[in-house]
Amino acid sequence: MLRTAELDFHVHVLPPETAERTDYLDLRDWLRVSAADRALYESTKRTLAANTWSDMDHYADAKSAVIQQILTHARNWRAGQPTS
């Protein structure tokens, strides 16, 4: 994470052909096509953003169940299987 006075942002740099990279790409691509999961992801992030977090790991942990749910849909979609 890069933290500045104006803003914070994350940059993920991952080696090619790793499971983590595949997960990020699957999640990204799925959110582009699924309005329902995109809305779920947005509402989860907005709800969590309203909290004050002393540690960003706690924020990440708080959204992990939703991320895993959406990632399951994304993996199924990528494999040509039903997403629900």
C-alpha positions in Angstrom: 0.0 0.0 0.0 1.2 3.5 -0.8 0.1 6.1 1.6 0.2 9.8 0.9 -1.3 12.8 2.5 -3.8 13.0 -0.3 -4.8 9.4 -0.8 -4.1 5.8 -0.2 -4.0 3.1 -2.8 -2.9 -0.5 -3.3 -0.8 -1.8 -6.1 -0.7 -5.6 -6.5 2.4 -6.9 -8.3 2.2 -10.7 -8.7 4.3 -13.2 -10.6 2.5 -14.6 -13.7 0.8 -18.0 -13.4 0.2 -18.0 -9.7 -3.1 -18.9 -8.0 -3.3 -15.5 -6.3 -2.9 -13.7 -9.7 -5.5 -16.0 -11.2 -7.9 -15.2 -8.3 -7.5 -11.4 -8.8 -8.1 -11.7 -12.6 -11.1 -14.0 -12.1 -12.6 -11.7 -9.5 -12.1 -8.6 -11.8 -13.5 -10.3 -14.9 -16.5 -11.7 -13.0 -17.4 -8.3 -11.4 -17.4 -6.9 -14.9 -20.2 -9.2 -16.0 -22.2 -9.9 -12.8 -24.3 -6.9 -11.8 -25.5 -8.8 -8.7 -22.1 -9.6 -7.3 -20.8 -6.2 -8.3 -23.6 -4.6 -6.2 -22.8 -7.0 -3.3 -19.1 -6.1 -3.5 -19.9 -2.4 -3.6 -22.3 -2.4 -0.7 -19.9 -4.5 1.4 -17.1 -2.1 0.7 -19.2 1.0 1.4 -20.5 -0.5 4.7 -17.0 -1.4 5.8 -15.6 2.0 4.7 -18.0 3.7 7.1 -16.0 2.1 10.0 -12.8 3.4 11.5 -10.1 0.8 11.1 -7.0 0.9 13.3 -5.5 -1.8 11.1 -6.1 -2.4 7.4 -5.8 -6.1 7.9 -9.0 -6.0 10.0 -10.7 -4.4 7.1 -9.4 -7.0 4.7 -10.5 -9.8 7.1 -14.0 -8.2 7.4 -14.6 -8.5 3.7 -13.0 -11.9 3.1 -16.2 -13.9 3.4 -17.9 -11.9 0.7 -14.8 -12.0 -1.5 -14.7 -15.8 -1.2 -18.4 -16.1 -2.1 -17.9 -13.9 -5.2 -14.6 -15.7 -6.1 -16.5 -19.0 -6.0 -19.0 -17.6 -8.6 -16.1 -16.3 -10.6 -14.3 -19.6 -10.7 -17.4 -21.4 -11.7 -18.1 -18.9 -14.4 -14.5 -19.2 -15.7 -14.9 -23.0 -15.8 -18.3 -22.8 -17.6 -20.2 -24.1 -14.6 -23.4 -22.6 -13.0 -22.5 -19.6 -10.8 -25.2 -19.9 -8.1 
